[in-house]
Structure formats: C-alpha cells, structure tokens
C-alpha cells in the first residue's frame, strides 16, 4: 500500500482534467509504488511516525499533500509526537512538510525551534508565522482535499471532512453547473468512458471545466471514503439531515445509485 493508500484526489482530478481538456490518448503505465504503512487507517491502528517518515522520504516523498495533513492531524491529536520530530533526520523538502504541519497544528514555536536546530537561516526561520488550524481552512483545489483527508485519517475526526463537503456543496450551487454532470464525470471515469467525458466537455466553456472537475473530485472523495470509513459515512448522513433537499444531498444520492447501476460499487 502506498503512502496515500486511498487514490489521491489531486491525482484523480489531474487524470479527469487530461480527459476533458486534451484529445484522446493512450493511458501511460504507472510505476509500482513502494509499500508503506496505511495512513488512512492510522486512527484505528497507529504506527511509528518517525519510522514512517524516514521510509517515506527514502521512497521519494510520495503523496506529500496527504502526508502534510496526516502529520498536522497527528501533531494535533497526539502532541507527544511533536518532540520526536527534532531528530527525524529528513532532508530540507521533508523538513518543510513537518514545519507546515506544525503550523497547521498550532505549534509554530516548535517549528521555529526545530528549524534552528536543523540549521535553517535566520531569514527563513523569521518567515515561519502562525496560520489558521487546518480544519478551519477553505480548500481551493484537489491537493488541498488530500491534505484534509490526511488529517481526517490521522484523527478519525470529521471536522476535516466538512471543508471538503462545503467546497463540493458550493459547486452544486453554481447556476451553470448541472449536478448530473458531476455524477457523470465520476461514473465515466470509473468506466473509462472517453465518449461520456467528451460530451460533458462540449457543454461547458473551458474556464468552467476546471471548476467542474474539482467539484466532481470532491464529490468522488466524499462518496468513496464514506464507503470505507464509518466516521465519514456518519458525517455525510449528518450533512444530509441538515439539508435534505439541497443539491449537494441529491447529488451524493444520485452518485451512489449511478455507481451501483454501473457496477462500480
């Protein structure tokens, strides 16, 4: 299982965008990913984070956005893990991930202390400023979804799911975007249906297609993770109760039925 044991939302959105924006092309084979612990089950079965980070860096820092959120979640829920980061021994790129995760976990002083020990310049350390907690951020693109999912899987806390849902719900309220097209994108990708993707692409101006893809990727991630994680499913049920007649609720219900009908459930 890879560092992002769920298929990352950013990778999926990139694949969808390629289908919608580009002429048909043959799928390129992807290299096999190294085996690393399942961060999507950490909230149920924790593992040693330091050992994981060293293996993750050796593997090429795959799924960095998800790992960023994962660490932010770990540092928030398990603060004793923070002190162990001082001697984890990562290169600068890995250190940056730890620093940003500490900032999202409201531990900026610790981030500054670590970077001083790691030999960062005074100028770089001075730029490490507090930011809002990760659960209070507003995602703007699929890699942000991956960061939030990483934190959700580190903690089992649906507070990190809500910003993704709110993004999706915002897309469903756009007057020029049809819910059926969000559903169709997810189903078409699950069946590798290029013709269906082309039909959707023909309906929208190019500048709106990206918004459509991002909304569909958020929708897919919510539905997919609800099938695998009880706390995500419970959160979606609560959102449905809050707004049973909303376009967002109707869209998720329609997607579930469409995937079942397509044999992709």
C-alpha positions in Angstrom: 0.0 0.0 0.0 1.4 3.4 -0.9 1.9 6.4 1.3 -1.6 7.6 0.2 -3.5 4.3 0.4 -6.5 6.0 -1.0 -6.1 7.2 -4.5 -5.2 10.9 -4.1 -7.8 13.4 -5.1 -5.3 15.5 -6.8 -4.1 12.6 -9.0 -7.6 11.7 -9.9 -8.5 15.3 -10.8 -5.4 15.6 -12.9 -6.5 12.5 -14.8 -10.0 13.8 -15.3 -8.7 17.2 -16.5 -6.5 15.5 -19.0 -9.5 13.7 -20.4 -11.6 16.8 -20.5 -9.0 19.2 -21.8 -7.0 17.0 -24.1 -7.6 14.8 -27.2 -7.9 11.1 -26.6 -4.6 9.5 -25.7 -3.4 6.1 -24.5 -3.1 5.6 -20.8 0.5 5.5 -19.7 1.5 2.8 -17.3 2.4 4.0 -13.8 5.5 2.7 -11.9 4.8 0.5 -8.9 4.7 2.4 -5.6 6.7 1.3 -2.7 4.9 -0.4 0.3 4.4 1.9 3.2 2.0 1.9 6.2 -1.6 2.8 5.6 -2.1 6.3 6.7 -5.8 6.0 6.0 -6.1 3.6 9.0 -3.8 5.4 11.4 -6.8 6.5 13.5 -7.6 2.8 14.0 -4.1 1.3 14.0 -1.4 3.8 14.8 2.2 3.1 13.7 5.6 4.7 14.5 5.6 8.1 12.8 9.3 8.6 12.8 10.0 5.3 11.1 7.3 6.0 8.6 8.7 9.4 7.7 12.2 8.1 7.1 10.8 5.3 4.8 8.5 7.9 3.1 11.5 10.2 2.3 13.5 7.2 1.1 10.6 6.3 -1.2 10.6 9.8 -2.8 8.1 11.7 -0.6 5.1 10.3 -2.4 1.8 11.9 -1.7 3.3 14.9 0.1 -0.1 16.7 0.4 -1.7 13.8 2.2 1.3 13.4 4.4 1.2 17.1 5.3 -2.3 16.7 6.5 -1.6 13.4 8.2 1.2 15.0 10.3 -0.9 18.0 11.1 -3.6 15.6 12.4 -1.1 13.5 14.4 0.5 16.6 16.0 -2.9 17.9 16.9 -4.3 14.7 18.4 -1.0 13.2 19.7 1.2 16.2 20.8 3.8 13.9 22.3 4.8 13.0 18.8 5.9 16.6 18.2 9.2 16.4 20.2 10.3 13.3 18.2 10.4 15.4 15.0 13.5 17.2 16.1 15.8 14.2 15.3 13.8 12.6 12.5 16.7 13.4 10.1 14.8 14.4 6.9 16.2 16.5 4.1 15.0 20.1 3.6 12.0 19.1 1.5 10.8 16.8 4.2 11.5 19.3 6.9 9.3 21.8 5.1 6.4 19.4 5.3 7.0 19.0 9.0 7.1 22.7 9.6 3.9 23.4 7.7 2.2 20.5 9.6 3.3 22.0 12.9 1.9 25.4 11.8 -1.5 23.8 10.9 -1.4 22.1 14.3 -0.9 25.5 16.1 2.7 24.7 17.0 4.6 27.4 15.3 7.1 27.9 18.2 8.1 24.2 18.0 8.5 24.6 14.2 10.9 27.6 14.7 12.9 25.7 17.4 13.3 22.7 15.1 14.4 24.7 12.1 17.0 26.4 14.2 18.4 23.0 15.2 18.2 21.9 11.6 20.4 24.9 10.6 17.9 27.0 8.7 18.8 30.6 8.0 17.6 33.3 10.3 15.6 34.8 7.4 13.8 31.5 6.7 13.0 31.0 10.4 11.6 34.5 10.7 9.2 33.7 7.9 7.6 30.8 9.9 4.4 32.5 11.0 1.2 31.2 12.6 -1.7 30.1 10.3 -5.3 29.0 10.9 -5.9 25.5 12.1 -6.1 23.1 9.2 -9.8 22.2 9.9 -10.7 25.9 9.5 -9.0 26.4 6.1 -11.0 26.6 2.9 -9.8 24.2 0.2 -9.4 25.6 -3.3 -8.1 22.7 -5.3 -7.8 18.9 -5.1 -4.4 18.7 -3.4 -6.0 20.7 -0.5 -8.6 17.9 -0.3 -5.8 15.4 0.0 -4.3 17.4 2.9 -7.6 17.4 4.7 -8.2 13.7 4.1 -4.7 13.0 5.5 -5.7 14.8 8.8 -9.0 13.1 8.9 -7.4 9.7 8.7 -4.8 10.6 11.3 -7.5 11.5 13.8 -10.8 10.0 12.8 -12.2 13.5 13.1 -14.9 14.6 10.7 -14.0 18.2 11.3 -11.5 17.8 8.4 -14.2 16.4 6.2 -16.5 19.4 6.4 -14.4 21.8 4.4 -14.3 19.3 1.5 -18.1 18.9 1.7 -18.6 22.6 1.8 -16.4 23.0 -1.3 -18.5 20.4 -3.1 -21.8 21.9 -1.9 -20.6 25.3 -3.2 -20.0 23.9 -6.7 -23.5 22.4 -6.7 -25.0 25.8 -6.0 -23.3 27.3 -9.2 -26.2 28.1 -11.6 -24.4 27.0 -14.7 -23.2 23.6 -13.4 -25.5 20.6 -13.5 -25.4 18.0 -10.8 -26.0 15.3 -13.3 -22.7 16.3 -15.0 -20.8 16.0 -11.7 -22.2 12.5 -11.3 -21.5 11.6 -15.0 -17.8 12.6 -14.6 -17.3 10.2 -11.7 -19.2 7.4 -13.4 -17.5 7.9 -16.7 -14.0 7.8 -15.1 -14.9 4.6 -13.2 -15.8 3.0 -16.5 -13.0 4.7 -18.6 -15.8 6.1 -20.8 -14.0 8.7 -23.0 -17.1 9.5 -25.1 -19.1 10.5 -22.0 -16.3 12.8 -20.9 -16.2 14.4 -24.3 -19.9 15.1 -24.2 -19.6 16.8 -20.8 -16.6 18.8 -22.1 -18.6 20.1 -25.0 -21.3 21.6 -22.7 -19.0 24.0 -20.8 -16.6 26.8 -21.5 -13.1 25.8 -20.9 -12.7 28.1 -17.9 -15.6 26.4 -16.2 -14.4 22.8 -16.8 -11.7 23.0 -14.1 -14.4 24.1 -11.6 -16.5 21.1 -12.7 -13.6 18.7 -12.3 -12.7 20.0 -8.9 -16.3 19.7 -7.7 -16.5 16.1 -9.1 -13.3 15.1 -7.4 -14.5 16.4 -4.1 -17.8 14.6 -4.6 -16.0 11.3 -5.5 -13.7 11.5 -2.5 -16.6 12.0 -0.1 -18.6 9.1 -1.6 -15.5 6.8 -1.8 -14.3 7.4 1.7 -17.8 7.1 3.1 -17.8 3.5 1.8 -14.6 2.8 3.7 -14.7 4.8 6.9 -17.7 4.8 9.3 -16.9 8.3 10.6 -17.0 9.7 7.1 -20.3 8.0 6.4 -21.7 9.3 9.7 -20.7 12.8 8.8 -22.3 12.7 5.4 -25.5 11.4 7.0 -25.5 14.4 9.3 -24.9 16.8 6.4 -27.9 15.2 4.6 -30.1 15.7 7.7 -29.1 19.3 7.9 -30.1 20.0 4.2 -32.1 17.1 2.9 -33.4 18.9 -0.1 -30.1 20.5 -1.1 -28.4 19.9 -4.5 -25.4 18.5 -2.6 -27.5 15.9 -0.9 -29.3 15.0 -4.1 -26.0 14.7 -5.9 -24.5 12.3 -3.5 -27.6 10.1 -3.5 -27.6 10.2 -7.3 -23.9 9.2 -7.5 -24.4 6.3 -5.1 -27.2 5.0 -7.3 -25.4 5.6 -10.6 -22.2 3.8 -9.4 -24.3 0.9 -8.2 -26.1 0.7 -11.6 -22.8 0.9 -13.5 -21.4 -2.0 -11.4 -18.7 0.3 -9.9 -20.0 0.0 -6.3 
